[in-house]
Amino acid sequence: MVDLTLLLVTQQSHNPPQDNEGNEKENDPEQQKANLEGLQSSLNFVNDIRNACVSDSIFPQDLQTAILKPIEGNFDPDDPDVEILLTVYLSISNASEEVNRKIQTMVQNRWPQSKMFSYEQIRKKVQEFSQVAPIVSNMWFNSCVAYTSEFRDCDTCQECGEARFKTNSKGKQILFSSHWPNDPGTVAKSDER
């Protein structure tokens, strides 16, 4: 366990950095001082990571299954429909699902006999093959905080004080943004290189 008292005493006795003329650079963002609340928050995140396990609710059930019961053997897309869909999915993984649906429709119009998978079906195929699943966390659009760990139940950003949710025209609260840190398509593409 880190001795917070020692850290604070050391920090308080530290002389602030100075610029070339001998002026203190106290407001320099690179020289911001830590405080007890910030240190405790960091320790809470470290403890959450240290105590994490596969069965935690943050991990989707299909990810838990992929980790605990991995597939064996190599993935070989024998089916030309699966092969073309994988190529499309990996090529446009940063595009919207709508783009994928339009490509799917174009291919079906050209080759009506092909059995085209939906975006969700091909995403699951890639996830099954790569064994990488996205863990979706709500991310504040100003990038101040991710609403995980001790911030998961907060309604406002702890840094800037802005509301986490916006209200739509029907009065329903919706999230400003979601953050997908590990998109399976992106990870699979990086593995190709």
ROFI-343176 format. One line per 4 residues: number of its first residue (from 1); their letters; for each residue x, y negated, z of N, C-alpha, C. Coordinates in nm, 4 decimals. Each point is the difference from the previous one (the first is absolute). Example, Ala and Ser with C-alpha at 12.3 -4.5 7.8 and 13.67 -1.06 7.14 Angstrom:
2
1> as> 1.3190/0.5690/0.7800/-0.0890/-0.1190/0.0000/0.0900/-0.1200/0.0000 ~ -0.0350/-0.1050/-0.0720/0.0820/-0.1190/0.0060/-0.0770/-0.1090/0.0730;
% end
This chain:
193
1> mvdl> 0.0848/0.1187/0.0000/-0.0848/-0.1187/0.0000/0.0889/-0.1246/0.0000 ~ -0.0312/-0.0946/-0.0804/0.0774/-0.1239/-0.0102/-0.0311/-0.0888/0.1197 ~ 0.1027/-0.0572/0.0606/-0.0197/-0.0904/0.1127/-0.0321/-0.1387/-0.0550 ~ -0.1296/-0.0359/0.0027/-0.0443/-0.1281/-0.0550/0.0573/-0.1178/0.0774;
5> tlll> 0.0185/0.0160/0.1312/0.0545/-0.1081/0.0817/0.1402/-0.0362/-0.0479 ~ 0.0818/0.1008/-0.0235/0.1361/-0.0236/-0.0467/-0.0010/-0.0711/-0.1354 ~ -0.0884/0.0428/-0.0885/-0.0094/-0.0652/-0.1308/-0.0378/-0.1467/0.0133 ~ -0.0960/-0.0297/0.0864/-0.0449/-0.1379/0.0166/0.1063/-0.0860/0.0666;
9> vtqq> 0.0682/0.0535/0.1015/0.1051/-0.0758/0.0673/0.1131/-0.0280/-0.0983 ~ 0.0386/0.1004/-0.0764/0.1056/-0.0178/-0.0995/-0.0407/-0.1055/-0.1015 ~ -0.1235/0.0058/-0.0410/-0.0490/-0.0942/-0.1005/-0.0041/-0.1425/0.0551 ~ -0.0440/-0.0158/0.1247/-0.0107/-0.1336/0.0581/0.1376/-0.0619/0.0231;
13> shnp> 0.1007/0.0826/0.0291/0.1330/-0.0550/0.0260/0.0774/-0.0253/-0.1295 ~ -0.0524/0.0467/-0.1111/0.0653/-0.0175/-0.1300/-0.0129/-0.1452/-0.0452 ~ 0.1094/-0.0575/-0.0441/-0.0038/-0.1368/-0.0519/-0.0575/0.0017/-0.1411 ~ -0.0904/-0.0940/-0.0319/-0.0575/-0.0044/-0.1345/0.1077/-0.0246/-0.1047;
17> pqdn> -0.0145/0.0566/-0.1194/0.0991/-0.0222/-0.1056/0.0021/-0.1462/-0.0437 ~ 0.1135/-0.0409/-0.0549/0.0152/-0.1392/-0.0425/0.0376/-0.0058/-0.1472 ~ -0.0369/-0.1127/-0.0643/0.0378/-0.0188/-0.1398/0.1411/-0.0581/-0.0056 ~ 0.0460/-0.0392/-0.1176/0.1371/-0.0503/-0.0175/0.0288/-0.1272/0.0782;
21> egne> -0.1035/-0.0809/0.0290/0.0205/-0.1241/0.0747/-0.0171/0.0186/0.1504 ~ -0.0217/0.1224/0.0462/-0.0161/0.0242/0.1425/-0.1425/-0.0140/0.0498 ~ -0.0971/-0.0205/-0.0902/-0.1407/-0.0086/0.0407/-0.0577/0.1403/0.0174 ~ -0.0850/0.0133/0.1031/-0.0622/0.1304/0.0240/-0.0981/0.0333/-0.1120;
25> kend> 0.0042/0.1260/-0.0452/-0.0924/0.0462/-0.1037/-0.1132/0.0794/0.0663 ~ -0.0677/-0.0632/0.0960/-0.1022/0.0699/0.0776/-0.1223/0.0365/-0.0836 ~ -0.0346/-0.0796/-0.1006/-0.1191/0.0267/-0.0806/0.0290/0.0846/-0.1236 ~ 0.1224/0.0477/-0.0137/0.0365/0.0843/-0.1133/-0.0756/0.1325/0.0108;
29> peqq> -0.0831/0.0362/-0.1022/-0.0780/0.1228/0.0083/0.0865/0.1244/0.0156 ~ 0.1237/-0.0042/-0.0500/0.0882/0.1151/0.0158/0.0486/0.0136/0.1441 ~ -0.0153/-0.1044/0.0788/0.0488/0.0005/0.1367/-0.1132/-0.0002/0.1026 ~ -0.1192/0.0400/-0.0397/-0.1128/-0.0005/0.0933/0.0276/0.0967/0.1147;
33> kanl> -0.0432/-0.0403/0.1181/0.0231/0.0803/0.1188/-0.1141/0.0987/0.0207 ~ 0.0348/0.1140/0.0540/-0.1009/0.0995/0.0358/-0.0628/-0.0405/0.1321 ~ -0.1214/0.0478/0.0230/-0.0634/-0.0229/0.1293/-0.0486/0.1336/0.0542 ~ -0.0392/0.0013/0.1253/-0.0399/0.1238/0.0658/-0.1184/0.0650/-0.0711;
37> eglq> -0.0968/-0.0811/-0.0415/-0.1177/0.0541/-0.0690/0.0394/0.0658/-0.1324 ~ 0.0879/-0.0649/-0.0751/0.0464/0.0559/-0.1272/0.0800/0.1275/0.0188 ~ 0.0855/0.0014/0.1029/0.0777/0.1205/0.0287/-0.0909/0.1149/0.0416 ~ -0.1009/-0.0304/0.0822/-0.0932/0.1042/0.0433/-0.0779/0.0545/-0.1189;
41> ssln> -0.0403/-0.0882/-0.0902/-0.0707/0.0426/-0.1205/0.0881/0.0928/-0.0831 ~ 0.1265/-0.0353/-0.0152/0.0929/0.0850/-0.0755/0.0161/0.1359/0.0663 ~ 0.0104/0.0007/0.1319/0.0110/0.1270/0.0721/-0.1259/0.0845/-0.0164 ~ -0.1169/-0.0649/-0.0033/-0.1247/0.0747/-0.0215/0.0009/0.0684/-0.1362;
45> fvnd> 0.0483/-0.0707/-0.1032/0.0091/0.0604/-0.1332/0.0974/0.1175/0.0007 ~ 0.1150/-0.0177/0.0652/0.0985/0.1080/0.0081/-0.0608/0.1211/0.0694 ~ -0.0713/-0.0224/0.1097/-0.0633/0.1111/0.0717/-0.1079/0.0670/-0.0831 ~ -0.0766/-0.0779/-0.0757/-0.1009/0.0596/-0.0885/0.0657/0.0905/-0.1033;
49> irna> 0.1121/-0.0448/-0.0556/0.0718/0.0818/-0.0983/0.0581/0.1237/0.0673 ~ 0.0594/-0.0190/0.1160/0.0608/0.1115/0.0726/-0.1041/0.1064/0.0357 ~ -0.1207/-0.0422/0.0348/-0.1036/0.0935/0.0436/-0.0910/0.0483/-0.1127 ~ 0.0254/-0.0439/-0.1222/-0.0861/0.0385/-0.1128/0.0118/0.1493/-0.0283;
53> cvsd> -0.1112/0.0584/-0.0419/0.0015/0.1395/-0.0434/-0.0938/0.0160/-0.1195 ~ 0.0176/0.1071/-0.0716/-0.0737/0.0227/-0.1245/-0.1504/-0.0031/0.0215 ~ -0.0463/0.0421/0.1153/-0.1446/0.0081/0.0245/-0.0631/-0.1335/0.0410 ~ 0.0781/-0.1087/0.0031/-0.0559/-0.1312/0.0346/-0.1044/-0.0424/-0.1023;
57> sifp> -0.0984/-0.0754/0.0458/-0.1111/-0.0398/-0.0873/0.0427/-0.0949/-0.1121 ~ 0.1163/-0.0641/0.0111/0.0450/-0.0902/-0.1066/0.0315/0.0776/-0.1278 ~ 0.0345/0.1278/0.0131/0.0352/0.0816/-0.1152/-0.1239/0.0678/-0.0564 ~ -0.0270/-0.0171/-0.1305/-0.1160/0.0657/-0.0613/0.0109/0.1522/0.0119;
61> qdlq> -0.1145/0.0658/0.0052/-0.0036/0.1451/0.0164/0.0775/0.0717/-0.1106 ~ -0.0113/-0.0472/-0.1241/0.0710/0.0678/-0.1093/0.1515/-0.0149/0.0134 ~ 0.0468/-0.1095/0.0602/0.1431/-0.0154/0.0252/0.0448/0.0971/0.1091 ~ -0.0808/0.0123/0.1057/0.0324/0.0948/0.1065/0.0129/0.1411/-0.0564;
65> tail> -0.0948/0.0371/-0.0863/0.0026/0.1329/-0.0614/0.1240/0.0167/-0.0870 ~ 0.0337/-0.1023/-0.0789/0.1171/0.0080/-0.0880/0.1288/0.0176/0.0797 ~ 0.0078/-0.0626/0.1163/0.1206/0.0104/0.0822/0.0056/0.1347/0.0713 ~ -0.1135/0.0414/0.0558/-0.0023/0.1228/0.0790/-0.0046/0.1264/-0.0852;
69> kpie> -0.0578/-0.0095/-0.1200/-0.0101/0.1157/-0.0903/0.0437/-0.0421/-0.1403 ~ 0.1297/-0.0222/-0.0200/0.0461/-0.0492/-0.1309/-0.0191/0.1041/-0.1100 ~ -0.0201/-0.0486/-0.1232/-0.0113/0.0912/-0.1131/0.1375/0.0568/-0.0304 ~ 0.0021/0.1181/-0.0571/0.1263/0.0636/-0.0339/0.0146/0.0048/-0.1508;
73> gnfd> 0.1219/-0.0070/-0.0471/0.0255/0.0080/-0.1427/0.0036/-0.1363/-0.0651 ~ 0.0300/-0.0002/-0.1285/0.0076/-0.1238/-0.0771/-0.1332/-0.0293/-0.0663 ~ -0.0256/-0.1254/-0.0193/-0.1225/-0.0424/-0.0682/0.0284/-0.0031/-0.1495 ~ -0.0798/0.0733/-0.0768/0.0183/0.0053/-0.1450/-0.1340/-0.0260/-0.0669;
77> pddp> -0.0183/-0.1187/-0.0569/-0.1292/-0.0301/-0.0627/-0.0158/0.0730/-0.1335 ~ -0.0459/0.1267/0.0060/-0.0213/0.0793/-0.1212/-0.1109/-0.0585/-0.0861 ~ -0.1004/-0.0519/0.0646/-0.1174/-0.0526/-0.0688/0.0349/-0.1346/-0.0640 ~ -0.0152/-0.0146/-0.1337/0.0336/-0.1276/-0.0643/-0.0851/-0.1165/0.0504;
81> dvei> -0.1237/0.0279/0.0445/-0.0836/-0.1064/0.0566/0.0611/-0.0530/0.1291 ~ 0.0469/0.0918/0.0840/0.0630/-0.0403/0.1261/0.1297/-0.0753/-0.0292 ~ 0.0755/0.0480/-0.0970/0.1266/-0.0651/-0.0337/-0.0203/-0.1443/-0.0460 ~ -0.0969/-0.0220/-0.0891/-0.0230/-0.1371/-0.0476/-0.0524/-0.0888/0.1123;
85> lltv> -0.0855/0.0551/0.0857/-0.0523/-0.0798/0.1110/0.1093/-0.0357/0.0998 ~ 0.0899/0.0937/0.0264/0.1124/-0.0304/0.0889/0.0877/-0.1098/-0.0595 ~ 0.0257/0.0088/-0.1289/0.0809/-0.1017/-0.0666/-0.0667/-0.1365/0.0095 ~ -0.1297/-0.0040/-0.0261/-0.0739/-0.1267/0.0098/0.0038/-0.0517/0.1428;
89> ylsi> -0.0295/0.0866/0.0964/-0.0049/-0.0410/0.1405/0.1344/-0.0569/0.0451 ~ 0.1078/0.0698/-0.0326/0.1318/-0.0470/0.0416/0.0413/-0.1270/-0.0738 ~ -0.0487/-0.0171/-0.1221/0.0337/-0.1190/-0.0782/-0.0703/-0.1247/0.0500 ~ -0.1205/0.0165/0.0532/-0.0793/-0.1170/0.0402/-0.0378/0.0035/0.1475;
93> snas> 0.0843/0.0598/0.0828/-0.0372/0.0168/0.1409/-0.0240/-0.1322/0.0719 ~ 0.0550/-0.1087/-0.0503/-0.0240/-0.1296/0.0639/-0.1198/-0.0727/-0.0589 ~ -0.0630/0.0591/-0.1010/-0.1182/-0.0616/-0.0613/-0.1250/0.0417/0.0778 ~ -0.1109/-0.0596/-0.0338/-0.1242/0.0298/0.0709/-0.0576/0.1340/-0.0437;
97> eevn> -0.0904/0.0524/0.0816/-0.0702/0.1233/-0.0350/-0.0816/-0.0199/-0.1270 ~ -0.0477/-0.1211/-0.0222/-0.0798/-0.0297/-0.1191/0.0825/0.0211/-0.1274 ~ 0.1270/-0.0392/0.0018/0.0880/0.0222/-0.1150/0.0107/0.1495/-0.0269 ~ 0.0163/0.0779/0.1067/0.0093/0.1446/-0.0150/-0.1281/0.0571/-0.0601;
101> rkiq> -0.1151/-0.0484/0.0459/-0.1284/0.0485/-0.0532/-0.0149/-0.0332/-0.1487 ~ 0.0454/-0.1176/-0.0408/-0.0087/-0.0383/-0.1413/0.0877/0.0905/-0.0864 ~ 0.1186/0.0317/0.0473/0.0877/0.0907/-0.0740/-0.0638/0.1381/-0.0077 ~ -0.0573/0.0440/0.1109/-0.0691/0.1288/0.0032/-0.1115/0.0031/-0.1050;
105> tmvq> -0.0776/-0.1054/-0.0093/-0.1088/-0.0090/-0.0980/0.0546/0.0022/-0.1424 ~ 0.1096/-0.0735/-0.0244/0.0597/-0.0016/-0.1341/0.0452/0.1400/-0.0416 ~ 0.0658/0.0709/0.0925/0.0472/0.1352/-0.0314/-0.1186/0.0928/-0.0251 ~ -0.1046/-0.0106/0.0816/-0.1181/0.0846/-0.0198/-0.0696/-0.0313/-0.1317;
109> nrwp> -0.0014/-0.1257/-0.0406/-0.0590/-0.0356/-0.1291/0.0810/0.0600/-0.1150 ~ 0.1309/0.0013/0.0149/0.0868/0.0534/-0.1057/-0.0010/0.1525/-0.0014 ~ 0.0048/0.0615/0.1166/0.0007/0.1452/0.0127/-0.1135/0.0430/0.0929 ~ -0.1216/0.0082/-0.0505/-0.1171/0.0301/0.0842/0.0097/0.1337/0.0735;
113> qskm> 0.0752/0.0948/-0.0531/0.0097/0.1312/0.0630/0.0911/-0.0006/0.1234 ~ 0.0774/-0.1058/0.0189/0.0922/-0.0035/0.1140/-0.0769/-0.0178/0.1300 ~ 0.0489/0.0662/0.1020/-0.0621/-0.0141/0.1326/0.0829/-0.1006/0.0804 ~ -0.0459/-0.1203/-0.0013/0.0732/-0.1087/0.0636/-0.0320/-0.0066/0.1490;
117> fsye> 0.1046/-0.0130/0.0805/-0.0189/-0.0181/0.1430/-0.0318/-0.1456/0.0288 ~ -0.0706/-0.0221/0.1082/-0.0246/-0.1367/0.0451/0.1286/-0.0543/0.0627 ~ 0.0020/-0.1295/0.0234/0.1146/-0.0630/0.0655/0.0276/0.0693/0.1333 ~ -0.1046/0.0239/0.0765/0.0160/0.0620/0.1318/0.0554/0.1422/-0.0125;
121> qirk> -0.0482/0.0754/-0.0985/0.0481/0.1374/-0.0176/0.1478/0.0033/-0.0378 ~ 0.0421/-0.0881/-0.0892/0.1410/0.0007/-0.0404/0.0880/-0.0557/0.1118 ~ -0.0522/-0.0960/0.0771/0.0748/-0.0509/0.1159/0.0247/0.1132/0.0988 ~ -0.1026/0.0837/0.0210/0.0155/0.1131/0.0925/0.0985/0.1028/-0.0543;
125> kvqe> 0.0020/0.0197/-0.1326/0.0976/0.0917/-0.0606/0.1424/-0.0499/0.0258 ~ 0.0214/-0.1290/-0.0204/0.1326/-0.0578/0.0234/0.0357/0.0113/0.1479 ~ -0.0972/-0.0258/0.0860/0.0234/0.0105/0.1440/0.0338/0.1436/0.0379 ~ -0.0713/0.0943/-0.0581/0.0261/0.1413/0.0271/0.1404/0.0383/-0.0464;
129> fsqv> 0.0370/-0.0460/-0.1180/0.1313/0.0306/-0.0561/0.1125/-0.0666/0.0790 ~ -0.0143/-0.1291/0.0263/0.1068/-0.0761/0.0650/-0.0012/0.0140/0.1516 ~ -0.1147/0.0388/0.0542/-0.0227/0.0069/0.1443/0.0247/-0.1353/0.0665 ~ -0.0334/-0.1038/-0.0738/0.0057/-0.1358/0.0525/-0.1410/-0.0557/-0.0036;
133> apiv> -0.0487/-0.0447/0.1145/-0.1351/-0.0551/0.0082/0.0083/-0.1413/0.0554 ~ -0.0843/-0.0883/-0.0503/0.0029/-0.1368/0.0526/-0.0567/-0.0056/0.1411 ~ 0.0620/-0.0805/0.0825/-0.0533/-0.0308/0.1326/-0.0415/-0.1454/-0.0082 ~ -0.1297/-0.0225/-0.0015/-0.0517/-0.1345/-0.0216/-0.0089/-0.0733/0.1330;
137> snmw> 0.0648/-0.1153/0.0068/-0.0082/-0.0871/0.1166/-0.0481/-0.1355/-0.0472 ~ -0.0782/-0.0645/0.0808/-0.0447/-0.1340/-0.0348/0.1160/-0.0952/0.0199 ~ 0.0315/-0.0721/-0.1062/0.1121/-0.0934/0.0024/-0.0551/-0.1400/-0.0168 ~ 0.0424/-0.0911/0.0842/-0.0438/-0.1383/-0.0128/0.0574/-0.0559/-0.1281;
141> fnsc> -0.0836/-0.0691/-0.0810/0.0448/-0.0435/-0.1323/0.1129/-0.1017/0.0051 ~ 0.0222/-0.0656/0.1123/0.1150/-0.0899/0.0149/0.1259/0.0767/0.0391 ~ -0.0126/0.1320/0.0142/0.1097/0.0894/0.0385/0.0538/-0.0281/0.1397 ~ -0.0823/-0.0598/0.0858/0.0437/-0.0244/0.1378/0.0096/0.1320/0.0771;
145> vayt> -0.1053/0.0808/-0.0057/-0.0034/0.1257/0.0753/-0.0712/0.1079/-0.0800 ~ 0.0316/0.1240/0.0351/-0.0786/0.1149/-0.0464/-0.0848/0.0410/0.1200 ~ -0.1259/0.0260/-0.0235/-0.0895/0.0341/0.1105/0.0135/0.1472/0.0354 ~ 0.1144/0.0343/0.0572/0.0277/0.1350/0.0466/0.0475/-0.0104/0.1436;
149> sefr> 0.0227/0.1142/0.0612/0.0519/0.0070/0.1354/-0.0829/-0.0875/0.0940 ~ 0.0640/-0.0888/0.0715/-0.0733/-0.0810/0.0973/-0.0898/-0.1053/-0.0640 ~ 0.0166/-0.0258/-0.1299/-0.0830/-0.0996/-0.0688/-0.1219/0.0605/-0.0697 ~ -0.0166/0.1326/0.0052/-0.1063/0.0657/-0.0775/-0.1401/-0.0471/0.0359;
153> dcdt> -0.0236/-0.0476/0.1219/-0.1337/-0.0435/0.0406/-0.0167/-0.1520/0.0007 ~ 0.1014/-0.0733/-0.0437/-0.0067/-0.1469/0.0005/-0.0913/-0.0514/-0.1114 ~ -0.0725/-0.1068/0.0286/-0.0859/-0.0637/-0.1001/0.0641/-0.1227/-0.0630 ~ 0.1106/-0.0468/0.0591/0.0712/-0.1156/-0.0547/0.1487/0.0320/-0.0073;
157> cqec> 0.0693/-0.0682/-0.0900/0.1438/0.0173/-0.0154/0.0702/-0.0561/0.1240 ~ 0.0894/0.0785/0.0576/0.0712/-0.0421/0.1201/0.1030/-0.1089/-0.0279 ~ 0.0387/-0.0165/-0.1250/0.0997/-0.1003/-0.0355/-0.0620/-0.1339/-0.0374 ~ -0.1023/0.0028/-0.0885/-0.0540/-0.1267/-0.0511/-0.1420/-0.0290/0.0499;
161> gear> -0.0641/0.0959/0.0670/-0.1317/-0.0230/0.0578/-0.1167/0.0093/-0.0967 ~ 0.0247/0.0331/-0.1269/-0.1075/0.0116/-0.0988/-0.0801/0.1281/0.0229 ~ -0.1271/-0.0032/-0.0379/-0.0880/0.1158/0.0167/0.0439/0.1145/-0.0907 ~ -0.0115/0.1226/0.0506/0.0362/0.1194/-0.0758/-0.1046/0.0327/-0.1063;
165> fktn> -0.1237/-0.0344/0.0270/-0.1111/0.0326/-0.0889/-0.0581/-0.1260/-0.0622 ~ -0.0627/0.0165/-0.1148/-0.0789/-0.1073/-0.0584/-0.1431/0.0518/-0.0101 ~ -0.0948/-0.0905/-0.0046/-0.1403/0.0384/-0.0074/-0.0479/-0.0168/-0.1434 ~ -0.0589/0.1079/-0.0548/-0.0484/-0.0090/-0.1381/-0.1372/-0.0661/-0.0040;
169> skgk> -0.0570/-0.0113/-0.1194/-0.1276/-0.0713/-0.0173/-0.1160/0.0684/0.0726 ~ 0.0160/0.1285/0.0322/-0.1055/0.0730/0.0715/0.0209/-0.0027/0.1513 ~ 0.1031/-0.0725/0.0444/0.0270/-0.0114/0.1427/0.0831/0.1140/0.0566 ~ 0.0504/0.0886/-0.0862/0.0803/0.1130/0.0454/0.1469/-0.0404/0.0082;
173> qilf> 0.0665/0.0431/0.1078/0.1426/-0.0296/0.0145/0.0807/0.0979/-0.0847 ~ 0.0904/-0.0546/-0.0813/0.0880/0.0835/-0.0809/0.1438/-0.0439/0.0218 ~ 0.0922/0.0943/-0.0170/0.1418/-0.0283/0.0199/0.0528/-0.0898/-0.1106 ~ 0.0957/-0.0854/0.0366/0.0646/-0.0835/-0.1005/0.0872/0.0846/-0.0917;
177> sshw> 0.0704/0.0997/0.0559/0.0958/0.0743/-0.0808/0.0320/0.1332/0.0647 ~ 0.0362/0.0973/-0.0820/0.0517/0.1275/0.0482/0.1361/0.0212/-0.0628 ~ 0.0875/0.0629/0.0755/0.1374/0.0194/-0.0452/0.0239/0.1491/-0.0191 ~ 0.0423/0.0385/-0.1199/0.0318/0.1394/-0.0295/0.1512/0.0122/-0.0097;
181> pndp> 0.0686/0.0382/0.1083/0.1453/0.0015/-0.0044/0.0593/0.1101/-0.0873 ~ -0.0681/0.1125/-0.0137/0.0553/0.1120/-0.0760/-0.1002/0.0534/-0.0993 ~ -0.0138/-0.0655/-0.1128/-0.0875/0.0498/-0.1048/0.0661/0.1225/-0.0622 ~ -0.0708/0.1146/-0.0051/0.0609/0.1220/-0.0530/0.0560/-0.0159/-0.1406;
185> gtva> -0.0659/-0.0769/-0.0862/0.0494/-0.0200/-0.1364/0.1336/-0.0711/-0.0014 ~ 0.0134/-0.1024/0.0834/0.1249/-0.0758/0.0068/0.1126/0.0877/0.0524 ~ -0.0291/0.0789/0.1042/0.1020/0.0878/0.0565/0.0405/0.1057/-0.1014 ~ -0.0984/0.0578/-0.0712/0.0313/0.1015/-0.1007/0.0857/-0.0595/-0.1109;
189> ksde> -0.0290/-0.1252/-0.0396/0.0804/-0.0646/-0.1042/0.1431/-0.0208/0.0484 ~ 0.0166/-0.0389/0.1269/0.1349/-0.0236/0.0504/0.0762/0.1315/0.0108 ~ -0.0716/0.1111/0.0245/0.0654/0.1300/0.0051/0.0484/0.0447/-0.1377 ~ -0.0667/-0.0484/-0.1067/0.0390/0.0364/-0.1362/0.1371/-0.0562/-0.0356;
193> r> 0.0329/-0.1168/0.0554/0.1222/-0.0713/-0.0398/0.1249/0.0654/0.0495;
% end
